Amino acid sequence: MIYWLYTLLEKDYEPLVRILRYVSSRSLGAALVAFLVTLVLGKWVIRKLQALKFGQPIRGTDEVHKLGELHDKKKGTPTMGGVLILGSVVFSTLMFAKLDNPFIWLCLIVTVYLGVLGFVDDYIKVTKKTSDGISARAKLIAQGILAVGVTAYLIYFEHPDHQGMMTTLYLPFFSVENSVSNFQLGWAAVILICGVIVGFSNAVNLTDGLDGLAIGCTIICAATYAIFNYLAGRSDWSGYLFIPHHPWSNEVTVFCMSLVGAGMGFLWFNCFPARVFMGDTGSLAIGGMLATVALCCKQELTLVIVGGVFVMEAMSVMLQVGSFKLRGGKRIFRMAPIHHHFELKGWQETKVIVRFWILALLCAGLGLASLKLRY
């Protein structure tokens, strides 16, 4: 919308509206608007969720781990606050992004699709007063359908000058000109995209267990991918850094910064002690959003590094389940995801959160370092 306004006014008022032309300025505007929308509407959304009695179900006291006792004070805190994040992101993106960019619509489609899936899951939980929502199998099927659709979208809407790029796998820390690191996957890319979208969507969901933990890591990860997409969208910088270049990636920066702004606004209410939780409405969608922006700039494997905290949380659950089944009920951690393990070791919740944020910053730094450390 803002860019459309620029095209209308540039002929007569170009010096005044020139700032609306640049991705950098529109990205900052999107972040600011998303932050303000989330901040202004936050209290109203929280009151509505409380009025609807959409409180977070808390697992009962566990005599072994005492997790129920630690989190009992959170009982009744409104959930489904993810609608606030997603609404702000969609609004800011529609306002500041160029709407003729296929990648922007891909990001919005993924956001809405997974947001609706998470909303249904949360609605079942709060209405039935249980921690069990949509079955794991049904979630995986729905996410798999999305992954197939994303693959088809990327292939069908390929840029005419970059045929085959979206189905090519590029390895981090390797130059795009290094043929050893480039693998043409074709339609087999659906396996990779499915793994990235489904895996990261669930990884963020697993991380969302402490006040501000998931949204803090999300802000860091989204800001990092705003940089990746900005650089990938510019032929001069991508050529200098030897990273994949795609002209449509540049505009995805606006979407990433909308998520940063909305995340900061949500953290205002979600920081310890949380007044609202994002629920699966937010966490499933955010994971898919981060996976999609990584695919747009062809840095999907780098997401394992940048989103290292999310990966660590998911891996802790996989290791715990595997150990329990293969070692006759023996556990590696006191409880998974791993943030609960540290809680049960006696760490204060705020200490776990801040230390995980520090890890997220270090992971983001390592991911950005891959831009220069290429062979």
N, C-alpha and C positions, 0 to 999 in steps of 0.2 A: 504493500500500500504506500509506504513512504517512498520507495523507489519509483513507483508509478507517478507519485506527486512530483518527483524530481523531473521525470520525463516531460511532464506537462509544463513545468515552469522554467526548464533549463534555457529555452530559447530567449526569453525576456529577462529572466532573473538569475542567470547562470552564476554570477559571483556570489549571490546570496544563498543559493541552494546547492552549491557545489559539494558541500560536506555530505549531502545525502547520497552522493554518487559512490562513495568509497565503502568497501566492505568493513574496514576497520571502524569507521565512525558509526555505521549502522549496527555493528556487532555490540559496540559499547552502549548504544541507545537501547538495543534489545535487552541487554543485561540489566540496565537501569530500570526499564519499564517492567520487566518480569519481576525484579526485586520489589518495586513499589506496589505492583498489583498483588503480589503474594502478601506483602506486609499489611496493606490496607484491608484486604479481604480476609486475612487470617483469622481475626477474632470472630468475624461473622460466621465463617465456615465452622470454626470450633464450636460456637454456640449451637449451630444447626445440627451438627453431629451429636452433640450432647442431648439436644431436644429429641432427636430420633433414637436415643439410647444406643448409638453405635459404639459401644465400649469395647476395648481390647480384651478378648478372652485370655485369661492367664492360667497356665497349667497348675494343677494342684501341687501341694507340697510334696517333694520327693524326699523320703527319709534318708536316702544315700547322699544326694547332692545338695539338698536344701535350696534348690533353685527357686522353688515356689515361694519360700520364705523371703528370699532376696528380692523377688519381683512382685510380691503381694501388694506393695504400695502403688504399683502401676495399674492395678485392676480398675476398670471403669474409665481409664483415659481414652478419649475418643480416637478411633482409628479411621481409616479410609481418607486420611488427609492428603493422600497422593493426588486427589482430584484438584487440589489447590496448585500443586506443582505442575501437573499436566496442563491444566487450564491456562496457567500463566505462560508456559512454554509455547503452547499452540497460539495463544493470542499475540505474544511478542514476535514470534516467527512470522505469522501472517502479516503483521504490521511492518516489519523491517526487512524481510527477505525478498528477493526477486522471485516472484511466484511462477515464472516460466522455467525455473530450474527443476528438472526431474528429481534430483537428489533431495531437494527440500520436501517435495511431496512424499518421497519414500520415507523420510524421517518422520513426517507427520502421520503417515499411514501406520507405521510400526508403533508409534506412540499411542495412537487411539486404539488400535487392535489389542495391544497388550494391556493397556489401561482398562479396557472393557473386560478382558479376561480376569485381571486382578480384582476389578470391582465385583464381579460375580462371585469370585472366591471369597472376598471379604464379606459380602452380603450374606452368603451362606453361613459363615462363621458367626457373625454378630446376631443373626436371627435365630440360629439354633444354639447359641451360647456354647460353642465348641471350638477347639483349635483345629478341627478338620474341616476343610472346605472342599473344593473340587479335588477329585482323586488325582494322584500323581500321574497316572496313565493318561487321563483326559487332558491334563495340562500339557504333557509332552506331545500329545497328538496335535493339540491346538497350536503349540509353538512350532512343531514340525511343519504344519500346513503354512504357517507364516513364512518359515525359512524357504520353502519351495517357491512361494509367491515372490519373496524378495529376490531370489536367484533369477526367476523369470523376468522380473521387472528390470534388474540390472542388465540382463542380456538384451532384452527387447529395446530398452531405452539407451543403448550404448551410444556414446558420442561418435559421430562419423569419423573423426580423426583419431580415435582411440579404440578401434575395433579389437576385441579380444582381451582388453586390459582388465575388465572387471572379473574375468574368469581366470586370471593369472595370479599365481601365488608368489609373493615377494618375501624374501627372508629378511628379518631385521639385521642390522649391522653389515649388510652386504649392499654394494652399489647396484643401482638399477641396471647399469651397463654390464654387470657381471652375469654372464649367461648361466653360470652354475647355480645362481640363486633364484632364477625365474622358472616357474613351472606352469605350463598351460594346462589347466584342469578341465576346460570345457564344461559340460553339464555335470561332471563330477564335482564341480564347485558347490553343488547343493549340499554335499556332505560337509564341506568346510563351513559353509554359511550356516547350516543347521547347527553344527557344533558350536560356532561362535555365538549365535543368537540364543539358542536354548541354554547353552552352558552359562553365558554371562547373565542372562535374565534370571536364572535360578541362583547364581552366585551372589548377585546383589540382594536377592530375596533372603538368602541365608545370612547375609551380613547384617540385615536390618533386625537386630535383636537388642541393641542398647541405644539409649537416647543420643541422637545426633551422629551415631557411628556411620551408618550407611550414607546419609546425606552429606556429611563432611568429606568422605572419600569420593563421593560422586562429584562434588564441586571441583576437587583437585583433578580428577580424571577428565571431566568435561573441559576444564580450562586447558589441560594439556592437549586434548584433541582439537580444541579451537586453534591452537598453534599449528598442529599437524595439517589440518585442513587448509588453513590460510597459506602455508608454505607449499602444499601440494597443488593448490589452485593457481599458483604463480609460476610461470615458466622460467623466470629468472632465478628465483630462489630454489625451486625444485631441481633445476639444472645445476646450480652451484653445489647443492647438497647431495646430488645423485640419488634422489628419491623419486618414486612414481609421480608423474604430473598428470592431473586431470582438471581441465578448466572449470568443471562444475563443482569441484570440491571447495573452491574458494567461498562460495555462498553458504556452505554448511557451517562455516564459522559463526554465522548469525544464529543458527540453531543451537550450536554448542554454548554460545554465550547466553542465550535465553535460558538454557538449563542451569548455567552457573548462577545467573541472577535469581531464578526461581528457587534454586537450592539454598542460596544465602538467605532469602526471605523465609523459607520454610525452617531453616535452622534457627531462626529467631524464636520460633515457637517449639521446636523439637529438641533444643539443647536441654541438658540436664537442669532441673527435672522437667521432662517433656510434658507439654500441654496437649500434644496431639501426636499420633503416629501416622506414618505414610501408608502402612498396610501393604498388602500385595498390589493394591491399585497403583501405588507408586513404585514399589521395588521391582516388580516384574517389568513394568514399562521402562523404568530407568535403565535396567540391564539391557533391554533390547535397544534402547536409544543409543547407549554407549557402543554396543556392538555395531549398530548401523553406521554411526559416524566413523567408526574405525574402518568399516568396509568401503565407505565412500572415498577415503584417502588412501586406500590399499595399505593400511597399517594394522590389519586385523591380528597378525601374530604379535605385534608390538603391544597389543592390548593385554597380553599375558603379563608383560612387564609393568606397564603403566597401571593396570588394575591389579597389581600384585596382591593387595590386601583381599580383594574379592576372590581371587584365585586361591589364596591361602585358606580362606574360610570354606570354600567349596571342597578343597582337597582334604581338609580336616574331617569333613563329614564322610567323604568317600573312604578315607583310611580307617575311620572309626567303624563304619559299617562293615568294611572288609575284614578288619581285625576281629570284630565280634562274631562274624559268621565262620571265618576260617580258623580261629584260635579258641573255639569253644566258649564264647562269651567274654573273652578277655578284651579289655579296652586299652587304647593307646592314651587317650585323654580322659580326664574326669568327666568331661561332657563335650559334645560337639554341637554347633560350630565352636571354633577354638576360643572365641571371646568369652564363652561361658566357662571354659576350662580355667582361664585366668581369674575370672570372678570367684570360682570355687576354691582357688588357691589362696584367696584372701585379698586380691587386688580390689581397690575401690572401683566402682563403675566408671567414675570420671577418669581415673588413671588408665584404665583399659582403653577408653575412647581416645584420649589425647595421644597415647603411645601408638595406637593404630593409625591416627592421623599423621603422626610423624613418619611412620612406615610408608604411608600412602605418598607423602611428599618425596621421600627417598626413591620410591618406585617411579614416580613421575619424572624425577631428575634423571634416573637411569634411562628411562624411555627417551627423553629428550637428548641425552648424550648419544644415543644411537644415530642421531642425525649427522653427527660429525665422525663417529667411529665406524666408518664404512670401508669395506675392502673390495 
